Amino acid sequence: MSKRPKDNTVGPWAEEKLDSLRRGLDYWTTRLKKKTYWEQVFVDAFAGPGMSAVRSRHADDKPAHASGMDDIFASLLPAEEADPVEQEVRYLKGSPRIALELPNPFHRYIFIEKDPERLAKLEGLKEEFHGRRSIEIVAGDANQALLSLLNSKFSKRTHRAYIFLDPFGIQVPWSTIEALAATEAIEVMINFPLGMAIRRMMPNSGDVPKGWSISLDTFFGTPDWRKQTYEEVTDLGGTRTVKFADSEERLLQWYRERLGFAFGHVSQPQLITNTRGGRLYYLIWAGPHPAGLTGANYILTMKSRGGPKKPAPSR
Ligand SMILES: C[S@@+](CC[C@H](N)C(=O)[O-])C[C@H]1O[C@@H](n2cnc3c(N)ncnc32)[C@H](O)[C@@H]1O
């Protein structure tokens, strides 16, 4: 297994993800600005360090183990792109800082992270915003922390929350999604890691190793991902398992439908690619309110509608 480096760099595509998040949060906080009877909470469940160096174009497609991916997923990736990092050109504000700098801030911020070094950086961010923002940093697993939040005094009568679920892989089980949706008070922006993790766990042969199969069952909340991915084909050579040519579209569509069923509303997906056009992951919004859907669809389809060409500058 590869070791996970601690360089805190991100690929250039992170800019696009963070731009959509910024727009989504801005829309949410503006929409709810006058509804101060609810405590408005932002939860960054996979917060990261809060600031990262952007890798150069040549370094951006290198294996995920060099970009901080968790060991299990890093080990699945091909090692064909071993370019050294050429230079770190600039820094990018991470999701916690983006949320803290919104013109209409949330009442409360919860940043969850399990990596000690990134936690230390988040503590620095908390110190920087001391007296201006109410920030809690939770060390540990995102799913446990989210369930604890729901079991605290969080309710539809008193709270509204926007939760960013931005893991490297399939670390958000369907049970967590269902628990968030059941509150009817939470909107989520999800990183659906189709290219980063899921594709690599589903070989063409259909021989998915037992451990991965169990992880995929947990992620999707059912073993039915198999039906979206594989079919049995019988010909002169006998019966064999074949992967659908459009298995990724099927999985994406199916996952979105299930999100829509759980939350009430689900957005169009925004595809995030690497600099060579390889599909990495999709951003998907889900929530209980149609007004949230209108904004999310506008933001997440912006690029496919032709603009903006470049992400908006940080506020
Ligand atoms: C993709 S990065 C987050 C980047 C951040 N959202 C941003 O855009 O600036 C994922 C982060 O989740 C953390 N992480 C991975 N598994 C986790 C878990 N089970 N619970 C909490 N944090 C986790 C990693 O240490 C990493 O910092």
The ligand as an SDF file (V2000), in Angstrom:
LIG
                    3D

 27 29  0  0  0  0  0  0  0  0999 V2000
  -10.8770   15.8590   -0.7160 C   0  0  0  0  0  0  0  0  0  0  0  0
  -10.1870   16.2850    0.8330 S   0  0  0  0  0  0  0  0  0  0  0  0
  -11.1710   17.6390    1.3430 C   0  0  0  0  0  0  0  0  0  0  0  0
  -10.8910   18.9110    0.6340 C   0  0  0  0  0  0  0  0  0  0  0  0
  -11.7170   20.0740    1.1150 C   0  0  0  0  0  0  0  0  0  0  0  0
  -13.1240   19.7370    1.1740 N   0  0  0  0  0  0  0  0  0  0  0  0
  -11.5190   21.2420    0.1870 C   0  0  0  0  0  0  0  0  0  0  0  0
  -12.1740   21.2640   -0.8660 O   0  0  0  0  0  0  0  0  0  0  0  0
  -10.7580   22.1540    0.5110 O   0  0  0  0  0  0  0  0  0  0  0  0
  -10.7730   15.0230    1.9040 C   0  0  0  0  0  0  0  0  0  0  0  0
  -10.3510   15.2070    3.3430 C   0  0  0  0  0  0  0  0  0  0  0  0
  -11.0840   14.2640    4.1190 O   0  0  0  0  0  0  0  0  0  0  0  0
  -10.2380   13.7430    5.1340 C   0  0  0  0  0  0  0  0  0  0  0  0
  -10.8290   12.4430    5.5020 N   0  0  0  0  0  0  0  0  0  0  0  0
  -10.7070   11.2500    4.8530 C   0  0  0  0  0  0  0  0  0  0  0  0
  -11.4870   10.3180    5.4450 N   0  0  0  0  0  0  0  0  0  0  0  0
  -12.1240   10.9470    6.4720 C   0  0  0  0  0  0  0  0  0  0  0  0
  -13.0820   10.5160    7.4280 C   0  0  0  0  0  0  0  0  0  0  0  0
  -13.5450    9.2530    7.4580 N   0  0  0  0  0  0  0  0  0  0  0  0
  -13.5340   11.4200    8.3290 N   0  0  0  0  0  0  0  0  0  0  0  0
  -13.0910   12.6930    8.3090 C   0  0  0  0  0  0  0  0  0  0  0  0
  -12.1830   13.1520    7.4220 N   0  0  0  0  0  0  0  0  0  0  0  0
  -11.7060   12.2950    6.5190 C   0  0  0  0  0  0  0  0  0  0  0  0
   -8.8630   13.6810    4.5040 C   0  0  0  0  0  0  0  0  0  0  0  0
   -7.8520   13.7340    5.5050 O   0  0  0  0  0  0  0  0  0  0  0  0
   -8.8730   14.9370    3.6170 C   0  0  0  0  0  0  0  0  0  0  0  0
   -8.3220   16.0410    4.2890 O   0  0  0  0  0  0  0  0  0  0  0  0
  1  2  1  0
  2  3  1  0
  2 10  1  0
  3  4  1  0
  4  5  1  0
  5  6  1  0
  5  7  1  0
  7  8  2  0
  7  9  1  0
 10 11  1  0
 11 12  1  0
 11 26  1  0
 12 13  1  0
 13 14  1  0
 13 24  1  0
 14 15  1  0
 14 23  1  0
 15 16  2  0
 16 17  1  0
 17 18  1  0
 17 23  2  0
 18 19  1  0
 18 20  2  0
 20 21  1  0
 21 22  2  0
 22 23  1  0
 24 25  1  0
 24 26  1  0
 26 27  1  0
M  CHG  2   2   1   9  -1
M  END
$$$$
